Amino acid sequence: MQVSLALRGGVGEHGSNDVGRPAPRAERVAAADLLVNYSAAQAPADTAGLPNLMPDALGPVAPSTQSVLEWLIQAPSFPKGMRLLIESLRPEHEVPHAAQKSPGSDTWTGIWLAAGCLLSGVLVVYYEQRERARKDSGERILPPPRQLPAVAWMFIISIDVLGSVSTDFFIPLVPLVMEELDASAFGVALALAVNWVLKGVGDFCLGLLSERWGRVPVFMIGSVLYSTTALACSTAPSVGWLILLRAIQGFGEANSDISTAVMRDVLEDMSDRVRMNSVRWCVRSIALPAALLLGGILGAVIGWRNVFIVMSAWGFLNHAGAAFILPETRPPPEVEEVASEASVGTVVCQVCTVLTSPVTCACIWMFVFLFAGIYAVLSTAPLAMEDFFGIDIVITSLLMSTIPLVGLLLPSVFLAALSRNVPPLDVMKVGMSVQLLAVCFASLFGLMVGSPVMSPMVSAFTTLLVVWLMVSALGLSVAPLEAIFLEPLGHIAGLASGLVAMMQTFLACAICLAVVVATMIWETRGMLWSLGAVMGCCQLVFWFVLARAYEPPKTTPDARIET
C-alpha cells in the first residue's frame, strides 16, 4: 500500500498519507525498486520477455534472488551512515547461503577413492613380497624392544583415538549432510551402520595381517585407506557415494584396535599393560565428548566437508608416525614355518585357541556385555530423559556428557595410579561389585516405576545413577580385562585383538538393539530391566567362569633383547 502511495503522491511522516504532495524523487526510486523486484519474484516467467518499462533514471533492476531488505539498504533514500555501519559489520567476502553449498564432484571423489585403493594395494603387494623374501632367505624375526620412546606411544594412542572418535566427529554433521545432499535420515543412518559393520570385518582382517606382515604395515595401510576416503567424503556429491566411502573408511579405522597388541608385544609386565591401557582409556574418555563438541563447532564454522579434510590430515599424520617413528613390535612366532604359511587351517587353529580357552572365552563375553551396556545407554538414555522424563535437550546433553568423564576418566586415573600395587583380577572384582550395585538399583527402580515416589526428576536421577555405576564398572574393569585376555596369547596378539574387537562390535550391537526394542515397548521399566539383564549376564560370566578359571602368571625372566 505504501509503495503505491509513494509512486502516486507520497508517504508522510509516521505513515500518514500526503497524497496531494508529490513524493521526492529518491523515495520514488526506492518504491519503484521494491515494486519491480516484487513483480519479478512473483511472476518471473511472465515478465522475462517484456521490455523494461521503467525509466533509465530509476537505475538498474536488481536480480529477483536478492532480498527486499538488501535493496532497501542500497536505495538512495536509505540513510548513508546507517548503510556504512551495516556494511562494515558484514564479512569481507559475503556470499549468499545457497552459494556456500558445494555440490561435490564425482570426478574428485573417484580420484581420491582410486588413489586410496591404489596406494593400499601397492603397500599390500610390497609387504607380502617382503615377507616372502624374508621366508626364502631364512631371516628370523627379531624380538620386540623392551620399551618404546614417549613419541612412539603418543602416535599409538593417536591412532587408537582417531579410530574411536571418527563416528563421534560425524554424528553432529548429520543435519548438515542431510540438508546439502538432500538425503533421507535412513540414508545417513545407513552410512553410520555400514561404517560399524566394515570396521568389525576390518578388525579381524587387519589383526590377521598384523601377524603375517607386522604391526607397522597394518598401521600404515589402515591410515592411508582412512585418509584418502576421508578426502573422498569431502567431495562426495550424493549420499550413495557417502555410504560407500564411509564403509571403506570403517575398514581403515580398524587399525586402531591393533594398539592393544603393541602393548602386549612391548610390555612384559602385566601391571605395566594395565597402566598403559588405563592411560589409553583416560584419553578416550576425554576425546569422545570432545569429538562431539568439535564436530558440531567445526561443521558450523567451516562446513562438514572441511571437517572430513581435518580428519584426513590427522590420518596422514598417523601414517607418517607409523612410517618414520614406530618400530616393529611383532614378536617371533612359536613355529616359524607355520606362521609363514598362514594357511586357512592355521588361522582356524589360532581362532580355536582363542575361543576354546575358558579364560579368553570368558573375557570375550565380558567385553561383549560391558560394551553392549554402553551402546544401549547411548541409544536409550537421551530418549528416556527427553520423552519419558521431560528433561530439556540442553540439560540432557550436559548430563550425558558427564557419563564418560565420571564413569571412565576418574576410574581410569585411579586405576593407573594403583596398577602396580593391586593385581588385575582384584581390580576387576571391585569393578564387578560396583556393577552388581547397579544391577540391584536397576531392578529396584524398575519395580518402583509408576509409583507416586518416582516423579520425573526422581526417575531421571535414578536412571543417571544406574548409568554412572554401570560406566564406572566399565572404567574399572576394561583395562585389566584387556591385560588378562592377551596374557596367554602373546604369540597371536594381533589376531586375538582383531577377533575380540569384531565379536564385540557385532554381538554388542545385537544386544543393544534388543535393549532399544524393550525401551520402546515398556519405556523406563523396559530400559532399566534390560540394562540390568545385560549387566547380570556379565556378572555370571565373571564370578562363575573368569574368577575361577584365571590363574595369575608366574614371574619369568624377560628373555627379550633390547633393540
N, C-alpha and C positions, 0 to 999 in steps of 0.2 A: 504494500500500500504506500509506504513512504518512498519507494523507488519511483512509482508512477507520479506521485505528487511532486517529487523533485524535478522530474522531467517537464511537468506541466507548469508548475508555478513555484514550488519550493516548500521546504520544511522549516518551520520556525524553531526558535529555541524551545527546549523541553518538549519537543514533539508536536508543537502547535502548528496547524496548517495555515500558512500565509499564502493562499492560492493567488491572491492578487499581486504579490510581489514576485518579480522574476528571480529565479534562483541564480546564484553566482555560477560562472562557467565551471569552476573547479568542482562544485557539487554535481553539476550536470554530467561532467566527465565520469565521476565516481559512480553515479547512478547508472549511466549507460554501460559502464564496465560490468556492473553487477547484473544488469538485465541481459546483456549478451551472453555472459557466462552461464547464467541460469537457463537461458533458452538452449544453449549448446549442450548443456548437461542433460536436459530433459529430452531433447529430440535431435541428437547429432546426425542421425541418418537423414532426417527431413531437411536439414539446413546445410548439408555438406555441399550440395551442388548449387546453392543460391549465391548471388553476388553479395558483396559486403555493402549493406545499405547504410552503415554508419559513416559519418564524415571522417576524413583522414585526420582532422584536428582532434578527434577523440583518442587517437593513439592506437597502437596495435591491439588486437583482440587476443586475450590470453588463451592458452590451451584449456580444454574442458576438464583436464585432470587436476588443475590447480584449485585449491580450496578458496571459498569466498573470503575467509579470514586473511589469506595471503594477499588477495587483491585489495582488500580494504587497507592493509598496511602500505601497499605500493601506490594507492590512489593519491593524486596530487593534494587532495584536501586533507589527507591524514597528517597530523602534527609531525613536523620534521624531527623534533627532539625525541618524541616517543619512538619514531621509526628507527632512529640511530641506536637508541637504547636496546630495542628488541633485537636488531641485527647484531649488536655487539655480544648479546648473550647466546647467539647461535654458534654451533660448531663451524669451523672454517670451511669445511667441505661437506655441508649438509646435503644429503640426498633423500629423496622420498623413501618411505618404508618399503614400498614394493620393489624399488631398485636395489635394496640391500639384500634381497634374497638371491642366492646363487643357484642357478638351475642344475648345477653339476655338469658332468661331462662323461659320456660313455667312453670317449677316447682315452681320457686320462685315467679313468677308473680301470679300464682294460690294461693300460700301460703299467700302472702300479701293481695290479694283480699278476700280470705276466712277469714283471720284474721280480716280485716276491717268490713266485713259483720257480723261476729260473735260478735265482740265487740259492734258494733252498736246495734245489736239485743238484746244483754244482757242488754244494757242501756235502750233500749225501754221497755223491759219487766219489768225491775226494777222500772222505773219511773211510768209506768202505774199501777203496783201493789201498789206503794207508794201512788199514787193519789186515788186509790180505798180505800186503808186503811184509808186515811185522811177523805174521804167522809163517810165511815162507822162509824168512831169514832166521827164524828161531829166536828172535829177540823177545825177552821176557818183560813183563810189566813190572815197573819199579814200585816198591811200597809207597804209599802216600806220605806226605810230610807230616811231621808231628804237630805242627801248628801253622796257622796262616797269619799274614800281616793284617792289621786292622782295616786297611783299604780293601783287601780281598773280602773280608767279612761284610763290609759296607755294600759291596756290589752283590754279594749273595743275598743279603737281606733286601736290597733294592729290587732284584729280580723276583724274589718271593712276594714282596708287597705289590709290585705292579700287576702280577697275575691275580692277586686277590682283590684289588680295588678297581680293576678295569670296568667291571659291571657297575660299580658304585659311581664312577665318573659318568657312565652312560645314562643311568636312571633319571637324573634331573633334566637331561636333554630330551626326554621323550616328547613332551608337548611341542618343543621347537621342531623336532624331526617330523612329527605328525602334521604340523602346520605347513612346513615348507615342502615336504614331499607328498602332501595330500594323501597321507597314509592312514589306514584304519588302526584302531587300538589293537586288533588282532595281529596285524602285520608287524607292528613294533614289538608286541609281546612274543611273536614268533622269532624275531631277531634276538631277543634275550634267551629264549628257550634253546634254540639251536646252538648258541654260544656255550651254554652249560653242557649240552649233550656232547659236542665235539671236544670240549675240554676234558670230559670224562674219558672219551676214547683216546685223546692225546696223552692223558696221564699214563695209561698203560703202555702205549706205543713208545713214547719218549723214555719212559722208565726202562723198557726192554732195550732200546737202542743205547741208553747210557751204560748198560752192562757190556755192550759189544764195542762201542767207539770211545766211551769215556764220558765224563760229566760235562767238560767244557764244550765239546762239539754239540751236545744237545742244547746247552745254554745258547750257543751261537745260532743254531738252526731255528730254535723257537723264537729268539729275539728278532731275527731277520723276517721271519714269517709274520710275526706280530706287527712289526713296524711298517712293513710295506702294505699290509692290509689296512692298517690304521690310516695311512695316506690315501689308499683307495676309498676308504669310508668318507674321507673329507671331500671327495669329488663325486660321491655316489649320486646319480640322477634320479633314482627311484628306490622304493622300499624293497623291491626284489633284489636289486644289487646289494642293498644293505644287509639283507638276510644272508645272502651268500658270503659276503665279506666277514660278517660277524661270526659265522660258523668257522671259517678258516682261521680267523683271529683267535677263536677259542682253542683251536688245536695248538697254536703258538703259545698261548697263555699257560699251557700245561707244563712248560719247562720250570715254572715256579715251584712245583712240588718236588723237584729233584734236590732242592736245597736241603731237605732233611737227610737225604742220602749223603750229601757232602759232609754234614755234621757227623754222621755215623762213620764216614771214612777217616776223618781227621781226628776227632775227639775220642780217645780210647776210654777215658774215664766217664762213667755214666753220669756222675754229678756235673761234669762239665757240659755234657749234652743237655741235661735238664736246664742248666743255667742259660745256655745259648738259645734253646728253644723258648725259654721264658722271655728273653730279650726280644726274640722274633715276634712273640705274641704281644709284647708291650708295644712294639712299633705298629703291628697290625691294629691293635685296639685304638690307636690314635689315628692311623691312616684311614680306617673305614669311615668314621663320621666326617673326617676332613675331606675325603674324596667326594662325599655327597654335597658338602658345602661348596667346595671349589668348583665342582662340576656345574652347579647352578649359577654361581657367580660368573665363571668364565663363559658359560653359554650365553648369559645375558649381555656380557660386555663385548666379547669378541666373536660370538656366534658358535653354534655347535660344530660346524665344520673345522674351525680352528682348534677346538678342544681335541679333536682327533689328531691334529698336527702336533699338539703338545704331547699327547700320548705316544705318538710315533717317535718324537725326539727322545723321550725317556727310554723307549725301547732300543733305539740306536745307541744311546749312551750305555745301556746294559750290554749290548753286543760288543762295544769297544772294550768294556771292562772284562768281559769273558775272553776276548781275543788277546789282550795285552797284559792283563794283570792276574787273572785267576790261574793258579796252577792246576794241573790234572791231579785228581784225588782218587781215581778208580783204583781199588785195591787189586792185587794179583788174585786171579781165580784159584779156587781149590784144585781144579783139574784143568790144566791149560788147554788140552785138546778138546774137551767137552765145551768149554767156554768159547773156543774159537769157532767151532762148528755152528753153534746156536741154532740147532735144528728144532723142528716143532716138538719132537719128543723131549728134548732138553728143556724147552720152555714149559711144557706141560708138567714135567717133573718138578721144576722150580716152583711153579704155581701151586702144585700139590703140597710141596714142602711148607708153603706159607699157610695154606688152608687147612691142613690136617693137624698141625700142632695146636694143642689146647690153648696155649698162651697166646700165640699170634692170632688164632681164630677169635678168641675172646676179645683181644684188642681191636680187631676189625669191627666186631659188632658193637663194641663200646663207642668207637668212632662214629658209627652209623647212628646210634641212638642219641649221642651227645649233639651231633650237628643237625639231626632231624628236629630236635627240640628248638635249636636256634633258628633254623629255617622257618619252623612253624610259628615261632614268636614274631619274627619279622613279617610274616604273612598275615597273622591274625590280630596281633596286639593293636595296630592302628585302627583296624575295623572295630574292635571292641571299644576302644577309647572314644571314637567319634560317633559311631552309630548306637552302641549299646548304652554308653555312659554319658553321652552328650558333651564330651570334653572338646574344647575348641581345638582346631587343627594346629594352631601355633603352639599351644601348650602341649598337645600330643607330640609334636616334633621335638620340643625341648625334653620331654620325659623320655622319648625313645632314644635321644642322643646320650642320655645318662647310662643306658644299658651297657654299651661296650666300655665306657670309662669306669663304671662301678664294678661291672661283672668281669671284665677282662684285665684292665690296666692294673688295678690295685692288687688282685691276686697274683698276677704275673710278676709285679715288682716284689711282692712279699716272697714269692717262690724263688726268684732269682737271688734274693739275699740269703735264703736258708737252704739252698740246694746242696751245699757241701756238708751240712750237718744232719740233714734228715733224709733217710732212704726214700727213693721214689714211691715205693708201694705205701709207705706210711703217709706220704703227702696225698696220695690218691685216696686213702681211707678218710682223710679229713674232707677232701672234696666230695666224696660219695656220702659222707654224713651230712654235709650241707645240702646235697641233692635229696637225701631222704627227708630232711626237714621240708624241702619244697614240695615233695610228694604229699606229705601229711597236710600241709597248708592247702594245696590244690584240691585234695579230696574234701577237706572240711569246708572250704569256701564254696565248693561246688554244691554241697548239701544245703548251704545257707542262702543260695541264690533265690531271690523272690521273697525272702523274709523281710519284715519291716526294718530290721537292723541294717540290711545291705542296701543302703542308699546308693545312688550313682557314684558319689565321691568315695564312699567306703569301698564299693566294688572296684573302682579304679585303683585305689591304693592297695587293696589286697591282691589284685592282679599284678600290679607292678612289683609287689613284694615277692610273689612266686617267681616272676621273671628274673628279678635281681638274684634270688637264691639259685635259680637254675643256671644262669650265666656265670655266677661266681663258682659254682661247681665245675663248670667247663674250664674256667680260668685256672683253677687249682689242679685239674686232672689232665688236661691235654698235653702239657709239656712232659711230665713224667710218663704218660701213656705212650707218647712217640718214642721216648728213650727205651722203654721196656719192649715195645713192639720190634724195634730194629736191633735189639741186643743180640739175639741169636741169628740174625740174617745179615751180618756184615758182608758176607761174600756175594749177596744178591740184593744189596740195599736199594739200588736204583729200581729194580723190578718190583721189589716189595713196596716201595714208596708209591710208585705209579699204580700198582694194583689196589692198594688200600684207598688211594685218592679216587680211583674210578668207582669202586664199590660204594664208597662214602657218598659220592655225588648222586649216583643212580638210586640207591636204596633210601638214602635220607630224603631225597626229593619225593619218592613214592610215599613214604611215611608222612611227610609234610602235607602232601595232597589229602591224605586221609584226615589229618587234623583240621585242615581247612574245611572239608566237607562236614565234619562233625560240628564245627563252629557255625557254619551256615544253617545247619538243621536245628541244633539245640542252643545256639547263641553262647552266652557266657558259661553256662554249665558244661556244654559240649567242649568248649575250648579248654577249661580247667581240667576236666576229667581226661580228655585225650592227651593233654600235656603230661598229666600225672601218670597215664598209662605208658607213655614213651619213657619217662624217667624211671618208672617201675621196672620196665624191661632192662634198662641199663643197670639198675640195682641188682637184679637177679644174675646178670652176666658177671658183674664184678665180684659180688660176695660168694657166689656158689661155683664160679669157674676160675676167674683170674686170681683171686686172692688165695685160692687153694692150690692152684697148679704152678704158680710162679715161684721160682727159687732164685734168690739173688746170685749173680755170677760170682765165681771165685776170682779173687785178685790174682792175675798172672803178670809176669814181667812183660813190658812192652817191647816186642822184638823188632819193631819197625825202625828204619834208619831215617835220619833227618836229611831232607833234600833241600 
